[in-house]
């Protein structure tokens, strides 16, 4: 009797599973199956810093000659503070760097990670794509920040969409009907993370709010911007990033960029470049130094200045692809990823703080950042002051 009941329950369970799978395919949510396989079946509950092996990737090639980082005379002589140690342990920091005067002043890794370890950039990639926009303008592929999106995709040539510019995409002010939601598997944010055809998803969006008027953070903006750059340059994003920055900046390692599908697929432009702390830092340093690297003007100074100051005075602290802060009365700009990935640049003191890890803290009320962002800055300054 018990055996018969168990057999019935097992059979019913399998029927329910098959029915759920069929419904996902019928209603075009089959990408969720990949999410289950990549996330839950690997013991996670959300995207994580080492998820890139579960996706197709495209290489971002470094050049034949890499440029060695300068090491500060006081390299690693300073001791980290108790508060910094505590938050790094609490949030699972795997890489923490302080760069002073373009030299590595402090560097620490954990959990077996090292200077060559690749982890997911998440939304720090938005800063990379904005840099690529600046390079595409410099190279003559794109006219300016004011060029209409409809010049590249006729789907956005009517109504409000006709007013949307490539600069609106970079500055998060496009007016797209995109919902930035990270926990619902049915959200468009989840769809583009696991869907095998991002281009089709993006071209199905509409502009529903007046573009260029106010900030609204939407990852879809950067994905569309990536498609613009791809079309304007005639190159895959990974190739153009390599040509524009990875090779000229002498990056130490090849990086990889997650794709939506196989070799013919599209890079997830809004996220997902896997690289190491030192190479991420070098990109931030380019903007800190107003587009100059080793005496060469890689990006126009004017573009780096526009990108790292607020576009809207009454909106969020955001420029073009970079988050902004005035913490400690400093003019700060930062690359930022969802799990607390940071390249924090403080040009007035010629300092950068780089942090990679598994988690971030809670948002501070009234601020655009979580508590850990402020702690990393404060404790880095304490270390620098204690060492002087």
C-alpha positions in Angstrom: 0.0 0.0 0.0 2.8 2.4 1.0 4.7 1.5 -2.1 1.7 2.2 -4.3 1.2 5.6 -2.6 4.9 6.6 -3.1 4.8 5.5 -6.7 1.7 7.7 -7.2 3.3 10.7 -5.5 6.5 10.3 -7.6 4.5 10.0 -10.8 2.4 13.1 -9.9 5.5 15.1 -9.0 7.1 14.2 -12.4 3.9 15.2 -14.2 3.9 18.6 -12.4 7.5 19.2 -13.3 6.9 18.4 -17.0 3.8 20.6 -17.0 5.7 23.5 -15.5 8.5 23.1 -18.1 5.9 22.9 -20.9 4.3 26.1 -19.6 7.6 27.9 -19.5 8.1 27.1 -23.1 4.6 28.0 -24.1 4.7 31.4 -22.5 8.3 32.1 -23.6 9.9 31.9 -20.1 12.1 28.9 -20.9 15.2 31.0 -20.1 14.3 30.4 -16.5 15.4 26.8 -16.9 19.0 28.0 -17.6 18.8 30.3 -14.5 17.8 27.3 -12.3 20.7 25.3 -13.7 23.3 28.0 -13.4 22.2 29.4 -10.0 20.2 27.1 -7.8 21.8 23.8 -9.0 25.2 25.2 -8.1 24.1 26.1 -4.6 23.5 29.8 -5.1 20.4 32.0 -4.9 21.4 34.8 -7.3 24.2 35.6 -9.8 27.7 35.2 -8.4 31.2 36.3 -9.1 32.4 33.0 -10.5 29.4 32.2 -12.7 31.1 32.9 -16.1 32.1 29.3 -16.8 28.4 28.4 -17.1 28.0 30.8 -20.0 29.4 31.2 -23.5 32.2 33.8 -23.4 34.2 35.8 -25.9 37.9 36.7 -25.2 39.0 40.3 -24.7 42.6 40.1 -25.9 45.5 41.9 -24.2 48.4 43.1 -26.3 51.7 41.4 -26.9 53.4 43.7 -24.4 51.8 44.4 -21.1 52.6 47.4 -19.0 53.7 46.5 -15.5 52.1 48.3 -12.6 54.3 50.6 -10.6 54.7 49.4 -7.1 54.8 52.1 -4.4 57.9 52.2 -2.2 55.6 51.7 0.8 53.8 48.7 -0.8 51.9 46.7 1.8 53.8 48.3 4.7 50.5 49.7 6.1 48.2 47.5 8.3 44.5 47.4 7.5 42.2 48.7 10.1 40.1 46.5 12.3 36.9 47.9 10.8 38.1 47.2 7.3 39.1 43.7 8.2 35.6 43.1 9.8 33.6 44.4 6.8 35.8 42.5 4.3 35.3 39.3 6.2 31.5 39.9 6.6 30.9 40.7 3.0 33.3 38.2 1.4 35.9 40.6 -0.1 38.3 38.6 -2.3 40.4 41.6 -3.6 41.2 45.0 -2.0 43.6 47.5 -3.4 44.6 51.1 -2.7 46.5 52.8 -5.5 48.3 56.0 -4.6 49.9 58.3 -7.3 49.3 55.5 -9.9 51.3 53.0 -7.9 50.0 50.0 -5.9 50.2 51.1 -2.3 48.2 48.3 -0.7 46.9 45.0 -2.0 45.3 42.0 -0.3 43.5 38.9 -1.6 41.4 36.3 0.2 39.8 32.8 -0.4 42.5 31.7 -2.7 42.0 34.6 -5.2 45.1 36.5 -6.4 46.1 39.3 -8.7 45.3 37.2 -11.8 42.0 35.8 -10.7 39.0 36.6 -12.9 35.6 37.6 -11.3 32.4 39.0 -12.7 32.4 42.8 -13.1 28.6 42.9 -13.1 27.6 46.6 -13.7 31.1 47.9 -13.7 30.9 47.0 -17.4 28.6 50.0 -17.8 31.6 52.2 -17.3 33.6 50.1 -19.9 30.8 50.5 -22.5 30.6 54.3 -21.9 34.4 54.4 -22.5 33.8 52.5 -25.7 31.2 55.1 -26.7 33.7 57.8 -26.1 36.2 55.9 -28.2 33.7 55.4 -31.0 33.0 59.1 -31.1 36.8 59.8 -31.1 37.2 57.3 -34.0 34.4 58.9 -36.0 32.0 55.9 -35.9 29.4 57.9 -33.8 28.9 61.6 -34.3 28.4 62.7 -30.7 26.5 62.1 -27.5 23.5 63.7 -29.2 23.2 61.3 -32.1 19.7 59.8 -32.2 19.3 56.1 -31.3 17.0 55.9 -34.4 20.0 56.5 -36.7 21.2 53.0 -35.8 17.8 51.2 -35.2 14.7 52.4 -37.1 12.6 50.7 -34.4 13.3 53.8 -32.3 12.6 56.5 -35.0 9.1 57.4 -34.1 7.3 59.2 -31.3 9.3 59.7 -28.0 11.9 57.2 -29.2 13.0 59.5 -32.0 14.2 61.9 -29.3 16.4 59.3 -27.5 20.1 59.8 -28.1 23.1 57.6 -27.4 24.0 60.0 -24.6 20.6 59.3 -23.0 21.4 55.6 -23.0 24.8 56.2 -21.3 23.4 58.6 -18.7 20.4 56.5 -17.8 17.7 58.8 -19.1 16.3 57.0 -22.1 12.7 56.6 -21.0 12.6 52.9 -21.9 9.9 50.6 -20.6 12.3 48.5 -18.7 11.8 47.3 -15.1 15.1 47.0 -13.1 14.2 44.0 -10.9 16.9 41.5 -9.7 14.9 38.9 -7.7 11.9 38.1 -10.0 12.7 35.3 -12.5 10.0 36.8 -14.7 11.5 40.3 -15.0 13.2 41.5 -18.1 16.4 41.9 -16.1 16.4 38.2 -15.5 15.4 37.5 -19.1 18.4 39.3 -20.6 20.8 37.5 -18.2 19.7 34.1 -19.4 17.9 34.6 -22.8 19.7 33.3 -25.8 18.9 36.3 -28.1 19.3 39.7 -26.3 19.1 41.7 -29.5 15.5 40.6 -30.2 14.5 41.3 -26.6 16.0 44.8 -26.8 14.4 45.8 -30.1 11.0 44.9 -28.7 11.2 47.7 -26.1 9.5 51.0 -26.3 10.3 54.6 -25.1 7.4 55.5 -22.8 8.9 58.6 -20.9 10.4 61.8 -22.3 14.1 61.0 -22.9 16.9 63.2 -21.7 15.0 64.7 -18.8 15.8 62.7 -15.7 17.9 59.8 -14.4 16.4 56.3 -14.1 18.8 53.4 -13.7 18.0 50.8 -16.4 20.4 48.1 -17.5 18.6 47.9 -20.8 20.1 51.4 -21.6 23.6 50.0 -21.6 22.6 46.9 -23.6 21.1 49.1 -26.3 24.2 51.3 -26.2 26.3 48.2 -26.7 24.2 47.3 -29.8 24.7 50.8 -31.1 28.5 50.5 -30.7 28.5 47.1 -32.3 26.6 48.4 -35.3 28.5 51.7 -35.6 32.0 50.1 -35.5 31.1 46.9 -37.3 33.0 45.0 -34.6 32.0 42.7 -31.8 32.1 44.5 -28.4 34.9 42.3 -27.1 37.0 43.1 -30.1 36.4 46.8 -29.9 37.1 46.8 -26.1 40.4 45.0 -26.8 41.4 47.4 -29.6 40.3 50.5 -27.7 41.5 49.8 -24.1 42.8 46.3 -23.3 45.8 46.6 -25.7 46.6 50.3 -25.4 46.4 50.2 -21.6 48.7 47.2 -21.4 46.3 45.0 -19.5 48.0 42.1 -17.7 45.5 39.4 -18.6 43.1 38.5 -21.3 39.5 39.1 -20.1 36.3 37.4 -21.2 32.8 38.8 -21.8 29.7 36.7 -21.2 27.5 36.1 -24.3 23.8 35.4 -24.6 24.5 32.3 -26.6 27.2 30.7 -28.7 30.0 32.3 -30.8 27.5 34.3 -32.9 25.9 35.7 -29.8 25.9 39.2 -28.3 27.8 40.4 -25.3 25.8 41.2 -22.2 26.9 44.9 -22.5 25.3 45.9 -19.2 27.5 43.5 -17.2 29.6 40.5 -17.0 33.2 41.2 -18.0 35.4 38.8 -16.1 38.8 40.2 -15.2 41.1 41.0 -12.3 41.4 43.8 -9.8 44.6 45.3 -11.4 43.1 45.5 -14.9 39.8 46.9 -13.7 41.8 49.5 -11.8 43.8 50.5 -14.9 40.6 51.4 -16.7 39.5 53.6 -13.8 42.9 55.2 -13.8 42.4 56.3 -17.4 39.4 58.3 -16.5 41.1 59.7 -13.3 43.9 60.9 -15.5 41.6 62.5 -18.0 42.1 60.0 -20.8 45.9 59.9 -20.7 47.9 56.7 -20.3 51.7 56.8 -20.4 51.7 60.1 -22.2 49.2 59.1 -24.8 45.7 60.5 -25.1 43.6 57.3 -25.3 40.3 59.2 -24.8 39.5 62.9 -25.2 39.9 64.8 -21.9 36.6 66.5 -22.5 34.7 63.2 -22.7 36.2 61.9 -19.5 35.2 65.1 -17.7 31.6 64.9 -19.0 31.4 61.2 -18.1 32.4 61.8 -14.5 30.2 64.7 -13.5 26.4 64.7 -12.9 24.3 65.2 -16.0 21.2 66.2 -13.9 21.6 68.5 -11.0 18.4 67.4 -9.3 18.8 63.7 -9.9 20.9 60.8 -8.7 24.7 61.2 -8.5 25.4 59.8 -11.9 27.3 61.0 -14.9 27.7 58.9 -18.1 28.4 55.3 -17.0 29.9 56.3 -13.6 28.4 56.8 -10.2 29.3 59.9 -8.2 29.8 60.8 -4.6 30.8 63.8 -2.5 31.7 61.7 0.6 34.3 63.4 2.9 33.8 66.5 0.7 35.7 64.8 -2.1 34.8 64.7 -5.8 34.5 60.9 -6.3 33.5 58.8 -9.2 33.2 55.1 -9.3 32.6 52.0 -11.4 30.1 49.8 -9.5 28.8 46.3 -9.6 25.8 44.8 -7.9 27.7 42.7 -5.4 29.9 45.5 -4.2 32.4 45.6 -7.1 34.1 49.0 -7.0 36.8 51.0 -8.7 36.6 54.2 -6.7 38.5 57.2 -8.1 39.4 60.3 -6.1 41.4 62.5 -8.5 42.1 65.4 -6.1 44.2 63.1 -3.9 45.3 60.8 -6.7 43.9 57.8 -5.0 41.9 54.8 -6.2 40.3 52.1 -4.1 39.4 48.8 -5.7 37.2 46.1 -4.1 35.9 42.8 -5.5 33.8 40.4 -3.5 30.7 38.3 -3.0 28.3 40.7 -1.3 27.6 44.3 -0.5 25.9 46.0 2.5 22.6 47.8 2.9 21.8 51.1 1.2 22.3 54.1 3.3 19.0 56.2 3.5 19.2 59.2 1.2 22.4 57.9 -0.5 23.1 56.2 -3.8 25.5 53.8 -2.2 25.5 51.0 0.3 27.3 51.3 3.7 30.4 49.3 2.6 31.2 51.9 -0.1 31.7 54.6 2.6 33.6 52.3 4.9 36.1 51.3 2.2 36.8 55.0 1.6 37.0 56.0 5.2 39.2 53.1 6.2 41.5 53.5 3.2 42.1 57.2 4.3 42.8 56.1 7.8 45.4 53.6 6.6 47.0 56.3 4.5 47.0 58.8 7.3 48.4 56.3 9.8 51.3 55.5 7.5 52.3 59.1 6.9 
